[in-house]
Amino acid sequence: MDIRQLRYFIAIAEEKQITAAAERLHMTQPPLGQQLKGLEEELGVQLFVRSGKALELTDAGEALYRRALFLTKALEETKLEVEEIGSGTRGKLMLGINTLSSVVLPQLLHKFKEAYPLITYKIQQNESAQIVRLLNERSIELGIVRLPLELAEFEVLELPSEPFYFVTASHVLHPADQCSYRDIQRYPLILPSAEGLGLYKSIIQQFADRGLQADVIGECSDIPLLLKWVAYGDGATIVPQSVLELHQGYDIQSFAISDSDLHFATGLIWLKDRYLSKAAQRFIELMKQESGNKQS
């Protein structure tokens, strides 16, 4: 069994047909079928069963598929590491970002692009827990996640935190530049997170700590949709400062929360003791430099 056979096997497992896998691999069907047969004979197990027109993995096939993905990815990383020894000016920055994003990220990416113009980018937005999963799967190398989070397997660079603001439609009357959670409980709220997730719990906890109860009428993690919805006056929301800076042009108004101890804390994370591409290493260096400047 060699790496070429594993790549053939992965293609068949993902395409679920010999014909489709052969097209993906730019080869004819008979040789690919022979490769699969030879692999099954070598291992002494059946890797696929036919289900209608599709091929489905057996339990043995599922085990081999997981291992094959790991081995081929490890080989790609080894090849990349060897190729990048030297200047390290090429490569791909693979970054996951929390759903609420980061106000400093566009500027950082601009600086990084100016310094390393040949580097390309893969940036995915998701919930923090999903970013952790993508990092473990090696789909990305770096992640910007909301803290706190269980991150024993990760290195963490904490980024400057930011306050939350209460947001309503512009036509909704509010008596002051600031408000308290007692004021906010009078408004129907649409929270920027799903029930059960960390941000949702953190906002609700602010009310509970004061003996109050939030009037939650909805959840919406799609921020542009959330702000447009709030602008109609159907509900208010509570979001980090960066959301207001990144999403402008909506008919809304924002207020500092006078009695809030809630801050939006984020961190850049990456797996411990794992190879990082030169692109990732240099982005970490830039983030450390910028974080130091912000805090000084």
Summary of the structure (lengths in Angstrom):
residues: 296
radius of gyration: 24.6
end to end distance: 55.7
largest distance: 77.8
contacts: 873
relative contact order: 0.14
helix: 44%
strand: 24%
